[in-house]
């Protein structure tokens, strides 16, 4: 007979779950645009305006769709760990962010914000190709976290590379919880650094 103590999760697993939730993609995508917008404008209201345009279209709207779908049982959870269930969430993410990019273009947003949104969109596209074109479940947690860290380091200076610890932590948590393999988080990290961070760096310079 299984006792209550035997089914209690281990402290390390509880810690991994906290890392997965606190460092989830929607958290990075909501906070990162505000940080980049502040560096681009150094004006409170402009930073809020452009940061929220990207944050809402890149994070809030997709998460509303994802959470509602999870509650209705359309996919396993708000993390959508089953690859097959990622179709609608990816459509929600790309279409919503595309609308945000249009707002940035016609609203005269700072070039850094446009570069950020385009880099985020590219990360999504590459992830979609890997997920469905190659039928392989790349880690979005790792991709978003790694890309965000590199973008912060580009925007604010190399000292912010220390936040890569957070990206490593969330990747570890995904493997620890059994939601991804080490290979999936490694590839996710590479996608985030290249399609997210490197593309942001190139676009920010090209659009200036």
N, C-alpha and C positions, 0 to 999 in steps of 0.2 A: 504494500500500500504506500502511495506517495504522500509524504507529509508536506505541510505548508512551507517548512523551511527548505525542503528539497527543490521546490519550484520557484523559489525566490531568485531573481537574477543576481549574478555576482556583482560586487561593487564596480569592477572594471567594465562590465557590460552596461551598467547604469551610466557610468562616465562616458562611455562610447556613445550611448543614446543621447546624452546631453550635448556632446560635441556635434553629432549629426544634426540636431535640431537648431542649436545656436549658430552653427556655421553653415546652415543650409543655403542653397543658391539664392532663394528669395531674399534672405537677409543681406547677402553681399550685394545683390542687384538693387536693393532699395537704398543701401547706404553709400555704395561707391559713387553713383551719379551726383549725390550731394557733395561728396568730398571733391570730386573733379570739378564740379560747377563752382565751388568756392575758390579753388585754385585758379580757375579760368576767369572769374569775374571780380573776386574780392568785394562783392556787394551782396548783402544779405538777401534782399528780395529777388535779385536776379539768380542768385545761387539756388534759392528755394524754387523759383519758377522752373528753370531748366533742369535742375536736379529731380524735381518731382515729375516732370514730363517723362523723363527716361525711367525713373523709379516706378511710377505708376503703370506705364505701358509695358515695362520690362519685367516687373515683379508683381505688383498688386493685382492687376487684371488677370494675368495668367494663374496666379495662386487662387483667386476666387473660383475660376473654372476648375482647377485641379482639386481643390478641397470639396467643392460641391460634387464633383464626379466621384471622389473617394467615398463620400457619405452615401451616395447612391449605389455604391458597389461596382462602379464601372471599371475601377482598377484597385489594386490592393491597398494603397495608402496614399497620403499626400506626397510621398516620395516617389511613387510610381516605380517600384522596383522591378516589376515585370516588364520586359522589353516590349511585348506586344501591346501593352496598355498605353504606350507612350505616343501613339498617333495623335489623339486629340490634344493632349498637353503640348506637344510640339507645335501643332497647328495654332493653338491659342497663343503660345509664346511668340512665334514668328509673325503672325498677323497683327498682334497687338503692338509689338515692337516696331513693325513696319509703319504702323499708324503714327507712332511716336517719332520716327525718323522724318516722316512727312511734315509733322508739326515743327520739328527742329529746322528743316529746310526752309519752309515758308515763313517761319517766325523769326528768322535772323538770329538763330542761336549761335553762341561762340563755336568756333571750329573744333575746339577740344571736345565739346559735347557731341557734336556730330560724329567725330572720330570714335568716341566711346560707344555710341549707339551702333555704329556700323561694325565695330569690332565685336560687340555683343551679338549682333545679328549673324556675323560670319561664324562665330563660335557655335551658334545654334545650327546653322546650315551644315557645318562639318560634322556636328554630332548627329544630325538627322541622317546624313550619308552613311556614317559608320553604323548607326543603330539599325537602319532598315536596308541600306544598300549592301552592307557587309554582314547584316544579321548578327550584330555583336553589341553587347550592352556596355557602352562606354559610361564612365562615371561622370555625371553632370556636377556632382558635389565637388569633385577634384578639378574639373575643367574651370568652373566658375571661380573657385577659390584661388587657383594658381593664376588665372588671368587677372583677377582683381588685385592680387599682391603685386604683380608686375606693373600694372597700370598705376597703382599707388606710388610705387618706387619711381616710375617715370615722371609722374606729376609732382611729387613732393621731394624726391631725392633718394639716393641709394640707401640711406639709413633705414628706409621703410621695408627693405628686403627682410628685416627681422620678422615681419609678419608672415613670412613663409612658414613659420612654425605653425600658424593656424591652419594653413593649407595642408601641411603634413599631418596635423592632428585629425582633420576631418577625413582625409584619405585613410588614415589608420582606422578611424571609427567605422567607415563603410566596410572595410575588410573584416574587422573584428565582429561586426554584427551579421556578417555573412551575406550582405547585400551586393557586394562586389568582390572580385578577385584582385590580387595584387597587380596583375596585368591590366585590368580594367581601370584602376585608379591611376596607374602609371601613364597609360595612353590618354586618359582624361586630363592629367596634368600637362602633358605635351600639347594637347589641343588647346588648352587654356593659355599656355605660354605663347604659342605660335599664332593661332587664329585670333586670340584675344589680345594678349599683351604686345606681341611684336607688331601686329596689324595696327593697334592703337598708336604705337610709337611712329610708325610710318605715315599713317593718315594724319596724325596731329601735325607732323612736319609738312606734309604735302598740302594740307588744306589751309595752312597759315598764310 
